[in-house]
Amino acid sequence: MGKTRIQVYADPETKRRIELAAAKREIAVTEYCLEAIKQQLLEDDILEAEQIEIPVKKTKDTDLIAELEALHADILAYRGGKPVEIDAVIDQLREERDYELTGLR
């Protein structure tokens, strides 16, 4: 089976580290990279075969979203299931701002 070419771009520091690692093992950079890729593919296959679940850690954002959803439900319950008519709220705020700026109603 023949080989085909792939290209990988790396920042200068990563390239330097790869070259040093390959030199320590006295192998070509290409061989070092191919071995590293094969090792990663092997690890990926093991994870997939074992169907290991990686838990997602709750963040402040997920807590905030849950709090906002609860607040939304509370507001709807308070309003008897009727959503806030945002256009009416915006119109009222505009009228108040105009009155503050001009003194005219």
C-alpha positions as CSV (number, residue, x, y, z in Angstrom):
1,M,0.0,0.0,0.0
2,G,1.4,3.4,-1.0
3,K,1.7,6.4,1.2
4,T,0.1,9.8,0.6
5,R,1.3,13.1,1.7
6,I,-0.3,15.2,4.4
7,Q,0.8,18.7,5.6
8,V,0.7,20.1,9.1
9,Y,1.3,23.7,10.0
10,A,2.7,24.5,13.4
11,D,3.8,27.6,15.2
12,P,7.6,28.0,15.5
13,E,7.8,26.8,19.1
14,T,5.9,23.6,18.4
15,K,8.0,23.0,15.4
16,R,11.2,23.4,17.5
17,R,9.9,21.0,20.1
18,I,9.0,18.4,17.5
19,E,12.5,18.7,15.9
20,L,14.1,18.3,19.3
21,A,12.0,15.3,20.3
22,A,12.7,13.6,16.9
23,A,16.5,14.3,17.3
24,K,16.5,12.8,20.8
25,R,15.0,9.6,19.4
26,E,17.3,9.8,16.3
27,I,14.4,9.6,13.9
28,A,13.2,11.9,11.2
29,V,10.6,14.6,12.0
30,T,8.2,13.0,9.6
31,E,8.5,9.6,11.4
32,Y,8.1,11.3,14.8
33,C,4.9,13.1,13.7
34,L,3.5,10.0,12.1
35,E,4.1,7.9,15.3
36,A,2.5,10.7,17.4
37,I,-0.6,10.7,15.1
38,K,-0.9,6.9,15.2
39,Q,-0.6,6.9,19.0
40,Q,-3.4,9.6,19.2
41,L,-5.6,7.6,16.8
42,L,-5.0,4.5,19.0
43,E,-6.1,6.4,22.1
44,D,-9.1,7.7,20.3
45,D,-10.1,4.2,19.2
46,I,-9.8,2.9,22.8
47,L,-12.0,5.7,24.1
48,E,-14.6,5.0,21.4
49,A,-14.5,1.3,22.0
50,E,-15.0,1.7,25.8
51,Q,-17.5,4.5,25.2
52,I,-16.0,6.5,28.0
53,E,-18.1,9.5,28.8
54,I,-16.3,12.6,29.7
55,P,-18.4,14.6,32.1
56,V,-19.1,18.2,31.4
57,K,-18.4,20.3,34.4
58,K,-21.1,22.7,35.3
59,T,-20.0,26.3,34.8
60,K,-21.3,29.6,36.2
61,D,-23.0,30.1,32.8
62,T,-25.1,26.9,33.1
63,D,-26.1,28.0,36.6
64,L,-27.0,31.5,35.3
65,I,-29.1,30.0,32.5
66,A,-31.0,27.8,35.0
67,E,-31.6,30.8,37.2
68,L,-32.9,32.8,34.2
69,E,-35.1,30.0,33.1
70,A,-36.6,29.8,36.6
71,L,-37.1,33.6,36.7
72,H,-38.8,33.4,33.3
73,A,-41.1,30.7,34.7
74,D,-41.8,32.8,37.8
75,I,-42.7,35.8,35.7
76,L,-45.0,33.8,33.5
77,A,-46.7,32.3,36.6
78,Y,-47.1,35.8,38.1
79,R,-48.6,37.2,34.9
80,G,-51.0,34.2,34.6
81,G,-49.1,32.7,31.7
82,K,-49.2,35.9,29.7
83,P,-45.8,36.9,28.4
84,V,-44.4,40.4,28.7
85,E,-45.3,42.5,25.7
86,I,-41.8,43.9,25.0
87,D,-42.9,46.4,22.4
88,A,-45.2,48.1,24.9
89,V,-42.4,48.2,27.4
90,I,-40.0,49.7,24.9
91,D,-42.6,52.3,23.8
92,Q,-43.1,53.3,27.5
93,L,-39.4,53.7,28.1
94,R,-39.0,55.8,24.9
95,E,-41.8,58.1,26.1
96,E,-40.2,58.5,29.5
97,R,-36.8,59.2,27.9
98,D,-38.3,61.8,25.5
99,Y,-40.0,63.5,28.5
100,E,-36.8,63.6,30.4
101,L,-34.9,65.1,27.4
102,T,-37.5,67.6,26.2
103,G,-40.0,68.0,29.1
104,L,-42.8,67.5,26.5
105,R,-45.4,64.7,26.5
